[in-house]
Amino acid sequence: MPTARNARGIDIVAYNSGGSCFKGIQVKSLRKRNSVPMGGSLDNIGGDFWVIVNDVLEKPNSFVMLPSEVKENVHRGGRDGRVSYWLEPSSYDKEEYREAWNRIGRGDKEEK
């Protein structure tokens, strides 16, 4: 079930057929293999999973990460007294995350 466009926080709410297992998924889509902008705070890194999709117009690639993995790999920068965070392609474009949909679960059989 998708949420409203550009809603803060969770973009997709997924649940198993029995309704006993819910997952909140944050989605970031990029036209190319670019960095993922995170803004000026890490407070928006939530949900159960993050799905980053790059090269969405030509040949989409999906990367499934845990919020903790996003936080561990985020880069911090600053300019003119303002802090900004982003996730470099080299931090999310890894085999362990690439098309790793199995990390999210398989319905009623998997409750993780």
C-alpha positions as CSV (number, residue, x, y, z in Angstrom):
1,M,0.0,0.0,0.0
2,P,1.8,3.2,-1.1
3,T,1.5,6.4,0.9
4,A,0.9,9.9,-0.5
5,R,3.5,11.2,-2.9
6,N,6.5,12.9,-1.2
7,A,5.1,12.1,2.3
8,R,7.6,12.4,5.1
9,G,8.8,9.0,6.4
10,I,7.4,5.7,5.1
11,D,6.5,5.4,1.5
12,I,5.2,1.9,1.4
13,V,3.4,-0.1,4.1
14,A,3.6,-3.9,3.4
15,Y,2.0,-6.6,5.3
16,N,1.5,-10.4,5.1
17,S,-1.8,-11.9,4.0
18,G,-2.8,-12.6,7.7
19,G,-2.1,-9.0,8.7
20,S,0.1,-10.1,11.5
21,C,3.4,-8.7,10.1
22,F,3.8,-5.1,9.0
23,K,6.8,-3.5,7.3
24,G,7.4,0.2,6.7
25,I,9.6,0.9,3.6
26,Q,11.3,4.1,2.7
27,V,11.9,4.5,-1.0
28,K,14.5,6.8,-2.7
29,S,14.5,6.9,-6.5
30,L,17.3,8.5,-8.5
31,R,17.6,9.2,-12.3
32,K,21.2,8.0,-12.3
33,R,23.8,6.4,-10.1
34,N,23.9,9.4,-7.8
35,S,24.2,10.1,-4.1
36,V,21.0,9.9,-2.0
37,P,20.4,13.3,-0.4
38,M,19.4,12.9,3.2
39,G,18.9,16.6,4.2
40,G,20.2,18.3,7.3
41,S,19.2,15.6,9.8
42,L,19.4,11.9,10.2
43,D,16.0,11.9,12.1
44,N,14.2,11.0,8.8
45,I,15.9,7.6,8.6
46,G,13.2,5.3,9.8
47,G,11.0,2.4,8.8
48,D,12.0,-1.2,8.6
49,F,13.8,-1.1,5.2
50,W,15.1,1.4,2.7
51,V,14.9,0.7,-1.0
52,I,17.1,2.8,-3.2
53,V,16.4,2.6,-6.9
54,N,18.9,4.3,-9.3
55,D,18.9,4.7,-13.1
56,V,15.1,4.6,-13.0
57,L,14.6,5.8,-16.6
58,E,17.0,3.4,-18.3
59,K,17.8,0.3,-16.4
60,P,16.6,0.4,-12.8
61,N,18.7,-1.2,-10.1
62,S,17.3,-1.7,-6.6
63,F,19.2,-1.9,-3.3
64,V,17.5,-3.1,-0.1
65,M,19.1,-1.8,3.1
66,L,18.2,-1.6,6.8
67,P,18.0,1.9,8.4
68,S,20.9,1.0,10.6
69,E,23.0,0.3,7.5
70,V,22.0,3.6,6.0
71,K,23.1,5.4,9.2
72,E,26.4,3.5,9.3
73,N,27.2,4.5,5.7
74,V,25.9,8.1,5.6
75,H,28.4,10.9,4.8
76,R,28.3,14.2,6.6
77,G,29.3,17.5,5.0
78,G,28.9,21.1,5.8
79,R,29.1,24.5,4.2
80,D,28.5,28.0,5.5
81,G,27.6,26.6,8.9
82,R,24.9,24.2,7.5
83,V,25.2,20.5,7.8
84,S,24.0,18.0,5.2
85,Y,24.0,14.3,4.9
86,W,24.0,12.0,1.9
87,L,24.6,8.3,1.0
88,E,27.3,7.8,-1.7
89,P,26.7,5.3,-4.5
90,S,29.7,3.3,-3.3
91,S,27.9,2.9,0.1
92,Y,24.6,1.5,-1.3
93,D,25.7,-0.1,-4.6
94,K,26.9,-3.4,-3.1
95,E,26.2,-7.0,-4.0
96,E,24.7,-7.6,-0.5
97,Y,22.0,-5.0,-1.1
98,R,21.5,-5.4,-4.8
99,E,18.0,-6.8,-5.6
100,A,18.0,-8.2,-2.1
101,W,14.2,-8.4,-1.8
102,N,14.5,-11.5,0.3
103,R,15.6,-9.3,3.2
104,I,12.1,-7.9,3.5
105,G,10.4,-11.3,3.9
106,R,8.1,-13.8,2.3
107,G,4.6,-13.2,3.6
108,D,3.1,-15.6,6.3
109,K,6.1,-17.9,6.3
110,E,8.6,-15.4,7.4
111,E,7.8,-13.0,10.3
112,K,11.2,-11.3,10.5
